[in-house]
Amino acid sequence: MMWGLGYGGWGGLGWMGPVFMLAFWALVITGGVFLVRYLVRQGRVGDRQESALEILKRRYARGEIEKEEFEAKRKDLT
């Protein structure tokens, strides 16, 4: 009587065939979940862009630029 692909019907791998198949599909599903999560996060980041004035205010608050430079750039932006 022939079993088709080999011992146990798994291409000669015996009981390891189903284990490898299960591991393969677990990796495929896990990869898909991570891909979807990555794409969703990328979409959220692009939803709200910080305005130039907000960036300027943040830089002034951190002390990266002086008041004169802040006022000049704010005047240019408005």
mmCIF file of the N, C-alpha and C atoms, coordinates in Angstrom:
data_MODEL
# 
_entry.id   MODEL 
# 
loop_
_atom_site.group_PDB 
_atom_site.id 
_atom_site.type_symbol 
_atom_site.label_atom_id 
_atom_site.label_alt_id 
_atom_site.label_comp_id 
_atom_site.label_asym_id 
_atom_site.label_entity_id 
_atom_site.label_seq_id 
_atom_site.pdbx_PDB_ins_code 
_atom_site.Cartn_x 
_atom_site.Cartn_y 
_atom_site.Cartn_z 
_atom_site.occupancy 
_atom_site.B_iso_or_equiv 
_atom_site.pdbx_formal_charge 
_atom_site.auth_seq_id 
_atom_site.auth_comp_id 
_atom_site.auth_asym_id 
_atom_site.auth_atom_id 
_atom_site.pdbx_PDB_model_num 
ATOM 1   N N  . MET A 1 1  ? 0.840  -1.171 0.000  1.00 0.00 ? 1  MET A N  1 
ATOM 2   C CA . MET A 1 1  ? 0.000  0.000  0.000  1.00 0.00 ? 1  MET A CA 1 
ATOM 3   C C  . MET A 1 1  ? 0.894  1.246  0.000  1.00 0.00 ? 1  MET A C  1 
ATOM 4   N N  . MET A 1 2  ? 0.629  2.178  -0.898 1.00 0.00 ? 2  MET A N  1 
ATOM 5   C CA . MET A 1 2  ? 1.438  3.389  -1.037 1.00 0.00 ? 2  MET A CA 1 
ATOM 6   C C  . MET A 1 2  ? 0.788  4.544  -0.275 1.00 0.00 ? 2  MET A C  1 
ATOM 7   N N  . TRP A 1 3  ? 1.614  5.352  0.350  1.00 0.00 ? 3  TRP A N  1 
ATOM 8   C CA . TRP A 1 3  ? 1.112  6.488  1.121  1.00 0.00 ? 3  TRP A CA 1 
ATOM 9   C C  . TRP A 1 3  ? 1.219  7.790  0.342  1.00 0.00 ? 3  TRP A C  1 
ATOM 10  N N  . GLY A 1 4  ? 1.653  7.765  -0.859 1.00 0.00 ? 4  GLY A N  1 
ATOM 11  C CA . GLY A 1 4  ? 1.711  8.991  -1.648 1.00 0.00 ? 4  GLY A CA 1 
ATOM 12  C C  . GLY A 1 4  ? 3.098  9.606  -1.618 1.00 0.00 ? 4  GLY A C  1 
ATOM 13  N N  . LEU A 1 5  ? 3.317  10.591 -0.807 1.00 0.00 ? 5  LEU A N  1 
ATOM 14  C CA . LEU A 1 5  ? 4.576  11.329 -0.785 1.00 0.00 ? 5  LEU A CA 1 
ATOM 15  C C  . LEU A 1 5  ? 5.671  10.639 0.012  1.00 0.00 ? 5  LEU A C  1 
ATOM 16  N N  . GLY A 1 6  ? 5.373  9.680  0.775  1.00 0.00 ? 6  GLY A N  1 
ATOM 17  C CA . GLY A 1 6  ? 6.394  8.995  1.547  1.00 0.00 ? 6  GLY A CA 1 
ATOM 18  C C  . GLY A 1 6  ? 5.835  8.565  2.889  1.00 0.00 ? 6  GLY A C  1 
ATOM 19  N N  . TYR A 1 7  ? 6.718  8.327  3.825  1.00 0.00 ? 7  TYR A N  1 
ATOM 20  C CA . TYR A 1 7  ? 6.320  7.865  5.142  1.00 0.00 ? 7  TYR A CA 1 
ATOM 21  C C  . TYR A 1 7  ? 5.380  8.866  5.803  1.00 0.00 ? 7  TYR A C  1 
ATOM 22  N N  . GLY A 1 8  ? 4.204  8.453  6.114  1.00 0.00 ? 8  GLY A N  1 
ATOM 23  C CA . GLY A 1 8  ? 3.241  9.310  6.779  1.00 0.00 ? 8  GLY A CA 1 
ATOM 24  C C  . GLY A 1 8  ? 2.586  10.313 5.858  1.00 0.00 ? 8  GLY A C  1 
ATOM 25  N N  . GLY A 1 9  ? 2.938  10.322 4.601  1.00 0.00 ? 9  GLY A N  1 
ATOM 26  C CA . GLY A 1 9  ? 2.323  11.255 3.666  1.00 0.00 ? 9  GLY A CA 1 
ATOM 27  C C  . GLY A 1 9  ? 2.890  12.665 3.738  1.00 0.00 ? 9  GLY A C  1 
ATOM 28  N N  . TRP A 1 10 ? 4.032  12.876 4.384  1.00 0.00 ? 10 TRP A N  1 
ATOM 29  C CA . TRP A 1 10 ? 4.589  14.221 4.526  1.00 0.00 ? 10 TRP A CA 1 
ATOM 30  C C  . TRP A 1 10 ? 5.954  14.343 3.848  1.00 0.00 ? 10 TRP A C  1 
ATOM 31  N N  . GLY A 1 11 ? 6.170  13.652 2.776  1.00 0.00 ? 11 GLY A N  1 
ATOM 32  C CA . GLY A 1 11 ? 7.409  13.783 2.022  1.00 0.00 ? 11 GLY A CA 1 
ATOM 33  C C  . GLY A 1 11 ? 8.622  13.208 2.730  1.00 0.00 ? 11 GLY A C  1 
ATOM 34  N N  . GLY A 1 12 ? 8.460  12.209 3.546  1.00 0.00 ? 12 GLY A N  1 
ATOM 35  C CA . GLY A 1 12 ? 9.583  11.567 4.212  1.00 0.00 ? 12 GLY A CA 1 
ATOM 36  C C  . GLY A 1 12 ? 10.006 12.240 5.505  1.00 0.00 ? 12 GLY A C  1 
ATOM 37  N N  . LEU A 1 13 ? 9.319  13.272 5.955  1.00 0.00 ? 13 LEU A N  1 
ATOM 38  C CA . LEU A 1 13 ? 9.687  13.959 7.180  1.00 0.00 ? 13 LEU A CA 1 
ATOM 39  C C  . LEU A 1 13 ? 9.020  13.366 8.414  1.00 0.00 ? 13 LEU A C  1 
ATOM 40  N N  . GLY A 1 14 ? 8.099  12.467 8.207  1.00 0.00 ? 14 GLY A N  1 
ATOM 41  C CA . GLY A 1 14 ? 7.427  11.859 9.347  1.00 0.00 ? 14 GLY A CA 1 
ATOM 42  C C  . GLY A 1 14 ? 6.610  12.886 10.106 1.00 0.00 ? 14 GLY A C  1 
ATOM 43  N N  . TRP A 1 15 ? 6.751  12.895 11.410 1.00 0.00 ? 15 TRP A N  1 
ATOM 44  C CA . TRP A 1 15 ? 5.964  13.812 12.242 1.00 0.00 ? 15 TRP A CA 1 
ATOM 45  C C  . TRP A 1 15 ? 6.463  15.250 12.174 1.00 0.00 ? 15 TRP A C  1 
ATOM 46  N N  . MET A 1 16 ? 7.662  15.490 11.590 1.00 0.00 ? 16 MET A N  1 
ATOM 47  C CA . MET A 1 16 ? 8.205  16.845 11.497 1.00 0.00 ? 16 MET A CA 1 
ATOM 48  C C  . MET A 1 16 ? 7.525  17.667 10.407 1.00 0.00 ? 16 MET A C  1 
ATOM 49  N N  . GLY A 1 17 ? 6.931  17.021 9.435  1.00 0.00 ? 17 GLY A N  1 
ATOM 50  C CA . GLY A 1 17 ? 6.251  17.739 8.357  1.00 0.00 ? 17 GLY A CA 1 
ATOM 51  C C  . GLY A 1 17 ? 5.181  18.687 8.865  1.00 0.00 ? 17 GLY A C  1 
ATOM 52  N N  . PRO A 1 18 ? 4.235  18.199 9.672  1.00 0.00 ? 18 PRO A N  1 
ATOM 53  C CA . PRO A 1 18 ? 3.204  19.104 10.199 1.00 0.00 ? 18 PRO A CA 1 
ATOM 54  C C  . PRO A 1 18 ? 3.778  20.207 11.096 1.00 0.00 ? 18 PRO A C  1 
ATOM 55  N N  . VAL A 1 19 ? 4.871  19.907 11.804 1.00 0.00 ? 19 VAL A N  1 
ATOM 56  C CA . VAL A 1 19 ? 5.491  20.924 12.660 1.00 0.00 ? 19 VAL A CA 1 
ATOM 57  C C  . VAL A 1 19 ? 6.050  22.053 11.810 1.00 0.00 ? 19 VAL A C  1 
ATOM 58  N N  . PHE A 1 20 ? 6.747  21.706 10.732 1.00 0.00 ? 20 PHE A N  1 
ATOM 59  C CA . PHE A 1 20 ? 7.288  22.730 9.841  1.00 0.00 ? 20 PHE A CA 1 
ATOM 60  C C  . PHE A 1 20 ? 6.176  23.521 9.168  1.00 0.00 ? 20 PHE A C  1 
ATOM 61  N N  . MET A 1 21 ? 5.111  22.850 8.776  1.00 0.00 ? 21 MET A N  1 
ATOM 62  C CA . MET A 1 21 ? 3.989  23.532 8.141  1.00 0.00 ? 21 MET A CA 1 
ATOM 63  C C  . MET A 1 21 ? 3.349  24.518 9.123  1.00 0.00 ? 21 MET A C  1 
ATOM 64  N N  . LEU A 1 22 ? 3.164  24.095 10.354 1.00 0.00 ? 22 LEU A N  1 
ATOM 65  C CA . LEU A 1 22 ? 2.590  24.966 11.370 1.00 0.00 ? 22 LEU A CA 1 
ATOM 66  C C  . LEU A 1 22 ? 3.509  26.165 11.638 1.00 0.00 ? 22 LEU A C  1 
ATOM 67  N N  . ALA A 1 23 ? 4.806  25.931 11.728 1.00 0.00 ? 23 ALA A N  1 
ATOM 68  C CA . ALA A 1 23 ? 5.761  27.018 11.955 1.00 0.00 ? 23 ALA A CA 1 
ATOM 69  C C  . ALA A 1 23 ? 5.754  27.993 10.786 1.00 0.00 ? 23 ALA A C  1 
ATOM 70  N N  . PHE A 1 24 ? 5.676  27.475 9.565  1.00 0.00 ? 24 PHE A N  1 
ATOM 71  C CA . PHE A 1 24 ? 5.634  28.334 8.381  1.00 0.00 ? 24 PHE A CA 1 
ATOM 72  C C  . PHE A 1 24 ? 4.418  29.249 8.418  1.00 0.00 ? 24 PHE A C  1 
ATOM 73  N N  . TRP A 1 25 ? 3.251  28.698 8.667  1.00 0.00 ? 25 TRP A N  1 
ATOM 74  C CA . TRP A 1 25 ? 2.038  29.518 8.682  1.00 0.00 ? 25 TRP A CA 1 
ATOM 75  C C  . TRP A 1 25 ? 2.022  30.484 9.862  1.00 0.00 ? 25 TRP A C  1 
ATOM 76  N N  . ALA A 1 26 ? 2.597  30.095 10.978 1.00 0.00 ? 26 ALA A N  1 
ATOM 77  C CA . ALA A 1 26 ? 2.703  31.017 12.116 1.00 0.00 ? 26 ALA A CA 1 
ATOM 78  C C  . ALA A 1 26 ? 3.575  32.212 11.749 1.00 0.00 ? 26 ALA A C  1 
ATOM 79  N N  . LEU A 1 27 ? 4.675  31.965 11.036 1.00 0.00 ? 27 LEU A N  1 
ATOM 80  C CA . LEU A 1 27 ? 5.537  33.064 10.584 1.00 0.00 ? 27 LEU A CA 1 
ATOM 81  C C  . LEU A 1 27 ? 4.833  33.955 9.570  1.00 0.00 ? 27 LEU A C  1 
ATOM 82  N N  . VAL A 1 28 ? 4.095  33.360 8.648  1.00 0.00 ? 28 VAL A N  1 
ATOM 83  C CA . VAL A 1 28 ? 3.369  34.148 7.648  1.00 0.00 ? 28 VAL A CA 1 
ATOM 84  C C  . VAL A 1 28 ? 2.323  35.041 8.319  1.00 0.00 ? 28 VAL A C  1 
ATOM 85  N N  . ILE A 1 29 ? 1.564  34.492 9.249  1.00 0.00 ? 29 ILE A N  1 
ATOM 86  C CA . ILE A 1 29 ? 0.526  35.262 9.934  1.00 0.00 ? 29 ILE A CA 1 
ATOM 87  C C  . ILE A 1 29 ? 1.150  36.349 10.805 1.00 0.00 ? 29 ILE A C  1 
ATOM 88  N N  . THR A 1 30 ? 2.204  36.026 11.534 1.00 0.00 ? 30 THR A N  1 
ATOM 89  C CA . THR A 1 30 ? 2.887  37.017 12.369 1.00 0.00 ? 30 THR A CA 1 
ATOM 90  C C  . THR A 1 30 ? 3.457  38.147 11.516 1.00 0.00 ? 30 THR A C  1 
ATOM 91  N N  . GLY A 1 31 ? 4.059  37.796 10.403 1.00 0.00 ? 31 GLY A N  1 
ATOM 92  C CA . GLY A 1 31 ? 4.576  38.818 9.491  1.00 0.00 ? 31 GLY A CA 1 
ATOM 93  C C  . GLY A 1 31 ? 3.469  39.712 8.961  1.00 0.00 ? 31 GLY A C  1 
ATOM 94  N N  . GLY A 1 32 ? 2.332  39.128 8.641  1.00 0.00 ? 32 GLY A N  1 
ATOM 95  C CA . GLY A 1 32 ? 1.195  39.920 8.169  1.00 0.00 ? 32 GLY A CA 1 
ATOM 96  C C  . GLY A 1 32 ? 0.692  40.885 9.223  1.00 0.00 ? 32 GLY A C  1 
ATOM 97  N N  . VAL A 1 33 ? 0.629  40.422 10.464 1.00 0.00 ? 33 VAL A N  1 
ATOM 98  C CA . VAL A 1 33 ? 0.174  41.297 11.557 1.00 0.00 ? 33 VAL A CA 1 
ATOM 99  C C  . VAL A 1 33 ? 1.138  42.462 11.736 1.00 0.00 ? 33 VAL A C  1 
ATOM 100 N N  . PHE A 1 34 ? 2.435  42.199 11.735 1.00 0.00 ? 34 PHE A N  1 
ATOM 101 C CA . PHE A 1 34 ? 3.412  43.273 11.887 1.00 0.00 ? 34 PHE A CA 1 
ATOM 102 C C  . PHE A 1 34 ? 3.361  44.243 10.711 1.00 0.00 ? 34 PHE A C  1 
ATOM 103 N N  . LEU A 1 35 ? 3.148  43.729 9.507  1.00 0.00 ? 35 LEU A N  1 
ATOM 104 C CA . LEU A 1 35 ? 3.043  44.592 8.341  1.00 0.00 ? 35 LEU A CA 1 
ATOM 105 C C  . LEU A 1 35 ? 1.841  45.524 8.449  1.00 0.00 ? 35 LEU A C  1 
ATOM 106 N N  . VAL A 1 36 ? 0.703  45.000 8.842  1.00 0.00 ? 36 VAL A N  1 
ATOM 107 C CA . VAL A 1 36 ? -0.500 45.826 8.994  1.00 0.00 ? 36 VAL A CA 1 
ATOM 108 C C  . VAL A 1 36 ? -0.288 46.875 10.077 1.00 0.00 ? 36 VAL A C  1 
ATOM 109 N N  . ARG A 1 37 ? 0.291  46.488 11.208 1.00 0.00 ? 37 ARG A N  1 
ATOM 110 C CA . ARG A 1 37 ? 0.548  47.449 12.290 1.00 0.00 ? 37 ARG A CA 1 
ATOM 111 C C  . ARG A 1 37 ? 1.490  48.551 11.827 1.00 0.00 ? 37 ARG A C  1 
ATOM 112 N N  . TYR A 1 38 ? 2.517  48.204 11.069 1.00 0.00 ? 38 TYR A N  1 
ATOM 113 C CA . TYR A 1 38 ? 3.466  49.190 10.557 1.00 0.00 ? 38 TYR A CA 1 
ATOM 114 C C  . TYR A 1 38 ? 2.765  50.171 9.617  1.00 0.00 ? 38 TYR A C  1 
ATOM 115 N N  . LEU A 1 39 ? 1.945  49.646 8.720  1.00 0.00 ? 39 LEU A N  1 
ATOM 116 C CA . LEU A 1 39 ? 1.251  50.508 7.766  1.00 0.00 ? 39 LEU A CA 1 
ATOM 117 C C  . LEU A 1 39 ? 0.257  51.427 8.455  1.00 0.00 ? 39 LEU A C  1 
ATOM 118 N N  . VAL A 1 40 ? -0.420 50.938 9.484  1.00 0.00 ? 40 VAL A N  1 
ATOM 119 C CA . VAL A 1 40 ? -1.360 51.778 10.230 1.00 0.00 ? 40 VAL A CA 1 
ATOM 120 C C  . VAL A 1 40 ? -0.621 52.899 10.938 1.00 0.00 ? 40 VAL A C  1 
ATOM 121 N N  . ARG A 1 41 ? 0.505  52.584 11.550 1.00 0.00 ? 41 ARG A N  1 
ATOM 122 C CA . ARG A 1 41 ? 1.291  53.616 12.236 1.00 0.00 ? 41 ARG A CA 1 
ATOM 123 C C  . ARG A 1 41 ? 1.806  54.658 11.265 1.00 0.00 ? 41 ARG A C  1 
ATOM 124 N N  . GLN A 1 42 ? 2.213  54.255 10.078 1.00 0.00 ? 42 GLN A N  1 
ATOM 125 C CA . GLN A 1 42 ? 2.687  55.204 9.084  1.00 0.00 ? 42 GLN A CA 1 
ATOM 126 C C  . GLN A 1 42 ? 1.576  56.156 8.678  1.00 0.00 ? 42 GLN A C  1 
ATOM 127 N N  . GLY A 1 43 ? 0.362  55.651 8.588  1.00 0.00 ? 43 GLY A N  1 
ATOM 128 C CA . GLY A 1 43 ? -0.775 56.495 8.230  1.00 0.00 ? 43 GLY A CA 1 
ATOM 129 C C  . GLY A 1 43 ? -1.076 57.512 9.306  1.00 0.00 ? 43 GLY A C  1 
ATOM 130 N N  . ARG A 1 44 ? -0.931 57.137 10.569 1.00 0.00 ? 44 ARG A N  1 
ATOM 131 C CA . ARG A 1 44 ? -1.211 58.067 11.668 1.00 0.00 ? 44 ARG A CA 1 
ATOM 132 C C  . ARG A 1 44 ? -0.198 59.195 11.722 1.00 0.00 ? 44 ARG A C  1 
ATOM 133 N N  . VAL A 1 45 ? 1.047  58.885 11.451 1.00 0.00 ? 45 VAL A N  1 
ATOM 134 C CA . VAL A 1 45 ? 2.086  59.905 11.519 1.00 0.00 ? 45 VAL A CA 1 
ATOM 135 C C  . VAL A 1 45 ? 1.841  60.965 10.455 1.00 0.00 ? 45 VAL A C  1 
ATOM 136 N N  . GLY A 1 46 ? 1.392  60.559 9.294  1.00 0.00 ? 46 GLY A N  1 
ATOM 137 C CA . GLY A 1 46 ? 1.178  61.504 8.199  1.00 0.00 ? 46 GLY A CA 1 
ATOM 138 C C  . GLY A 1 46 ? -0.110 62.302 8.317  1.00 0.00 ? 46 GLY A C  1 
ATOM 139 N N  . ASP A 1 47 ? -0.998 61.959 9.257  1.00 0.00 ? 47 ASP A N  1 
ATOM 140 C CA . ASP A 1 47 ? -2.272 62.655 9.372  1.00 0.00 ? 47 ASP A CA 1 
ATOM 141 C C  . ASP A 1 47 ? -2.107 64.098 9.824  1.00 0.00 ? 47 ASP A C  1 
ATOM 142 N N  . ARG A 1 48 ? -1.253 64.342 10.776 1.00 0.00 ? 48 ARG A N  1 
ATOM 143 C CA . ARG A 1 48 ? -1.121 65.684 11.328 1.00 0.00 ? 48 ARG A CA 1 
ATOM 144 C C  . ARG A 1 48 ? 0.309  66.157 11.151 1.00 0.00 ? 48 ARG A C  1 
ATOM 145 N N  . GLN A 1 49 ? 0.454  67.208 10.356 1.00 0.00 ? 49 GLN A N  1 
ATOM 146 C CA . GLN A 1 49 ? 1.766  67.807 10.167 1.00 0.00 ? 49 GLN A CA 1 
ATOM 147 C C  . GLN A 1 49 ? 1.873  69.044 11.055 1.00 0.00 ? 49 GLN A C  1 
ATOM 148 N N  . GLU A 1 50 ? 3.011  69.196 11.672 1.00 0.00 ? 50 GLU A N  1 
ATOM 149 C CA . GLU A 1 50 ? 3.247  70.336 12.530 1.00 0.00 ? 50 GLU A CA 1 
ATOM 150 C C  . GLU A 1 50 ? 3.491  71.573 11.657 1.00 0.00 ? 50 GLU A C  1 
ATOM 151 N N  . SER A 1 51 ? 2.845  72.680 11.994 1.00 0.00 ? 51 SER A N  1 
ATOM 152 C CA . SER A 1 51 ? 3.004  73.893 11.196 1.00 0.00 ? 51 SER A CA 1 
ATOM 153 C C  . SER A 1 51 ? 4.380  74.495 11.452 1.00 0.00 ? 51 SER A C  1 
ATOM 154 N N  . ALA A 1 52 ? 4.804  75.348 10.522 1.00 0.00 ? 52 ALA A N  1 
ATOM 155 C CA . ALA A 1 52 ? 6.101  76.001 10.653 1.00 0.00 ? 52 ALA A CA 1 
ATOM 156 C C  . ALA A 1 52 ? 6.128  76.896 11.882 1.00 0.00 ? 52 ALA A C  1 
ATOM 157 N N  . LEU A 1 53 ? 5.015  77.550 12.183 1.00 0.00 ? 53 LEU A N  1 
ATOM 158 C CA . LEU A 1 53 ? 4.959  78.414 13.350 1.00 0.00 ? 53 LEU A CA 1 
ATOM 159 C C  . LEU A 1 53 ? 5.089  77.613 14.644 1.00 0.00 ? 53 LEU A C  1 
ATOM 160 N N  . GLU A 1 54 ? 4.476  76.429 14.701 1.00 0.00 ? 54 GLU A N  1 
ATOM 161 C CA . GLU A 1 54 ? 4.612  75.572 15.883 1.00 0.00 ? 54 GLU A CA 1 
ATOM 162 C C  . GLU A 1 54 ? 6.053  75.123 16.081 1.00 0.00 ? 54 GLU A C  1 
ATOM 163 N N  . ILE A 1 55 ? 6.723  74.797 14.996 1.00 0.00 ? 55 ILE A N  1 
ATOM 164 C CA . ILE A 1 55 ? 8.139  74.399 15.069 1.00 0.00 ? 55 ILE A CA 1 
ATOM 165 C C  . ILE A 1 55 ? 8.979  75.569 15.551 1.00 0.00 ? 55 ILE A C  1 
ATOM 166 N N  . LEU A 1 56 ? 8.698  76.762 15.032 1.00 0.00 ? 56 LEU A N  1 
ATOM 167 C CA . LEU A 1 56 ? 9.436  77.951 15.440 1.00 0.00 ? 56 LEU A CA 1 
ATOM 168 C C  . LEU A 1 56 ? 9.246  78.237 16.932 1.00 0.00 ? 56 LEU A C  1 
ATOM 169 N N  . LYS A 1 57 ? 8.015  78.122 17.399 1.00 0.00 ? 57 LYS A N  1 
ATOM 170 C CA . LYS A 1 57 ? 7.735  78.353 18.825 1.00 0.00 ? 57 LYS A CA 1 
ATOM 171 C C  . LYS A 1 57 ? 8.461  77.327 19.697 1.00 0.00 ? 57 LYS A C  1 
ATOM 172 N N  . ARG A 1 58 ? 8.480  76.089 19.253 1.00 0.00 ? 58 ARG A N  1 
ATOM 173 C CA . ARG A 1 58 ? 9.161  75.047 20.012 1.00 0.00 ? 58 ARG A CA 1 
ATOM 174 C C  . ARG A 1 58 ? 10.667 75.305 20.081 1.00 0.00 ? 58 ARG A C  1 
ATOM 175 N N  . ARG A 1 59 ? 11.248 75.740 18.962 1.00 0.00 ? 59 ARG A N  1 
ATOM 176 C CA . ARG A 1 59 ? 12.683 76.046 18.940 1.00 0.00 ? 59 ARG A CA 1 
ATOM 177 C C  . ARG A 1 59 ? 13.016 77.221 19.856 1.00 0.00 ? 59 ARG A C  1 
ATOM 178 N N  . TYR A 1 60 ? 12.138 78.221 19.877 1.00 0.00 ? 60 TYR A N  1 
ATOM 179 C CA . TYR A 1 60 ? 12.351 79.374 20.753 1.00 0.00 ? 60 TYR A CA 1 
ATOM 180 C C  . TYR A 1 60 ? 12.234 78.952 22.225 1.00 0.00 ? 60 TYR A C  1 
ATOM 181 N N  . ALA A 1 61 ? 11.256 78.114 22.521 1.00 0.00 ? 61 ALA A N  1 
ATOM 182 C CA . ALA A 1 61 ? 11.064 77.647 23.890 1.00 0.00 ? 61 ALA A CA 1 
ATOM 183 C C  . ALA A 1 61 ? 12.258 76.823 24.374 1.00 0.00 ? 61 ALA A C  1 
ATOM 184 N N  . ARG A 1 62 ? 12.885 76.103 23.489 1.00 0.00 ? 62 ARG A N  1 
ATOM 185 C CA . ARG A 1 62 ? 14.063 75.306 23.860 1.00 0.00 ? 62 ARG A CA 1 
ATOM 186 C C  . ARG A 1 62 ? 15.330 76.151 23.983 1.00 0.00 ? 62 ARG A C  1 
ATOM 187 N N  . GLY A 1 63 ? 15.260 77.377 23.496 1.00 0.00 ? 63 GLY A N  1 
ATOM 188 C CA . GLY A 1 63 ? 16.431 78.237 23.551 1.00 0.00 ? 63 GLY A CA 1 
ATOM 189 C C  . GLY A 1 63 ? 17.358 78.061 22.367 1.00 0.00 ? 63 GLY A C  1 
ATOM 190 N N  . GLU A 1 64 ? 16.879 77.447 21.309 1.00 0.00 ? 64 GLU A N  1 
ATOM 191 C CA . GLU A 1 64 ? 17.711 77.227 20.128 1.00 0.00 ? 64 GLU A CA 1 
ATOM 192 C C  . GLU A 1 64 ? 17.902 78.512 19.332 1.00 0.00 ? 64 GLU A C  1 
ATOM 193 N N  . ILE A 1 65 ? 16.941 79.418 19.409 1.00 0.00 ? 65 ILE A N  1 
ATOM 194 C CA . ILE A 1 65 ? 17.036 80.695 18.697 1.00 0.00 ? 65 ILE A CA 1 
ATOM 195 C C  . ILE A 1 65 ? 16.739 81.831 19.672 1.00 0.00 ? 65 ILE A C  1 
ATOM 196 N N  . GLU A 1 66 ? 17.286 83.009 19.344 1.00 0.00 ? 66 GLU A N  1 
ATOM 197 C CA . GLU A 1 66 ? 17.086 84.192 20.184 1.00 0.00 ? 66 GLU A CA 1 
ATOM 198 C C  . GLU A 1 66 ? 15.758 84.862 19.835 1.00 0.00 ? 66 GLU A C  1 
ATOM 199 N N  . LYS A 1 67 ? 15.355 85.809 20.694 1.00 0.00 ? 67 LYS A N  1 
ATOM 200 C CA . LYS A 1 67 ? 14.080 86.500 20.521 1.00 0.00 ? 67 LYS A CA 1 
ATOM 201 C C  . LYS A 1 67 ? 14.036 87.267 19.201 1.00 0.00 ? 67 LYS A C  1 
ATOM 202 N N  . GLU A 1 68 ? 15.120 87.921 18.834 1.00 0.00 ? 68 GLU A N  1 
ATOM 203 C CA . GLU A 1 68 ? 15.150 88.702 17.588 1.00 0.00 ? 68 GLU A CA 1 
ATOM 204 C C  . GLU A 1 68 ? 14.930 87.803 16.372 1.00 0.00 ? 68 GLU A C  1 
ATOM 205 N N  . GLU A 1 69 ? 15.613 86.663 16.373 1.00 0.00 ? 69 GLU A N  1 
ATOM 206 C CA . GLU A 1 69 ? 15.454 85.717 15.260 1.00 0.00 ? 69 GLU A CA 1 
ATOM 207 C C  . GLU A 1 69 ? 14.036 85.149 15.249 1.00 0.00 ? 69 GLU A C  1 
ATOM 208 N N  . PHE A 1 70 ? 13.494 84.843 16.432 1.00 0.00 ? 70 PHE A N  1 
ATOM 209 C CA . PHE A 1 70 ? 12.127 84.340 16.528 1.00 0.00 ? 70 PHE A CA 1 
ATOM 210 C C  . PHE A 1 70 ? 11.140 85.342 15.951 1.00 0.00 ? 70 PHE A C  1 
ATOM 211 N N  . GLU A 1 71 ? 11.268 86.605 16.361 1.00 0.00 ? 71 GLU A N  1 
ATOM 212 C CA . GLU A 1 71 ? 10.335 87.647 15.886 1.00 0.00 ? 71 GLU A CA 1 
ATOM 213 C C  . GLU A 1 71 ? 10.453 87.832 14.371 1.00 0.00 ? 71 GLU A C  1 
ATOM 214 N N  . ALA A 1 72 ? 11.669 87.830 13.845 1.00 0.00 ? 72 ALA A N  1 
ATOM 215 C CA . ALA A 1 72 ? 11.871 88.010 12.409 1.00 0.00 ? 72 ALA A CA 1 
ATOM 216 C C  . ALA A 1 72 ? 11.262 86.848 11.616 1.00 0.00 ? 72 ALA A C  1 
ATOM 217 N N  . LYS A 1 73 ? 11.486 85.649 12.081 1.00 0.00 ? 73 LYS A N  1 
ATOM 218 C CA . LYS A 1 73 ? 10.946 84.480 11.363 1.00 0.00 ? 73 LYS A CA 1 
ATOM 219 C C  . LYS A 1 73 ? 9.432  84.404 11.511 1.00 0.00 ? 73 LYS A C  1 
ATOM 220 N N  . ARG A 1 74 ? 8.903  84.767 12.685 1.00 0.00 ? 74 ARG A N  1 
ATOM 221 C CA . ARG A 1 74 ? 7.452  84.768 12.875 1.00 0.00 ? 74 ARG A CA 1 
ATOM 222 C C  . ARG A 1 74 ? 6.798  85.773 11.944 1.00 0.00 ? 74 ARG A C  1 
ATOM 223 N N  . LYS A 1 75 ? 7.438  86.918 11.782 1.00 0.00 ? 75 LYS A N  1 
ATOM 224 C CA . LYS A 1 75 ? 6.912  87.948 10.876 1.00 0.00 ? 75 LYS A CA 1 
ATOM 225 C C  . LYS A 1 75 ? 6.914  87.421 9.426  1.00 0.00 ? 75 LYS A C  1 
ATOM 226 N N  . ASP A 1 76 ? 7.947  86.703 9.060  1.00 0.00 ? 76 ASP A N  1 
ATOM 227 C CA . ASP A 1 76 ? 8.013  86.129 7.708  1.00 0.00 ? 76 ASP A CA 1 
ATOM 228 C C  . ASP A 1 76 ? 6.917  85.093 7.480  1.00 0.00 ? 76 ASP A C  1 
ATOM 229 N N  . LEU A 1 77 ? 6.583  84.352 8.532  1.00 0.00 ? 77 LEU A N  1 
ATOM 230 C CA . LEU A 1 77 ? 5.595  83.273 8.388  1.00 0.00 ? 77 LEU A CA 1 
ATOM 231 C C  . LEU A 1 77 ? 4.154  83.778 8.381  1.00 0.00 ? 77 LEU A C  1 
ATOM 232 N N  . THR A 1 78 ? 3.904  84.916 9.012  1.00 0.00 ? 78 THR A N  1 
ATOM 233 C CA . THR A 1 78 ? 2.515  85.414 9.094  1.00 0.00 ? 78 THR A CA 1 
ATOM 234 C C  . THR A 1 78 ? 2.224  86.487 8.092  1.00 0.00 ? 78 THR A C  1 
# 
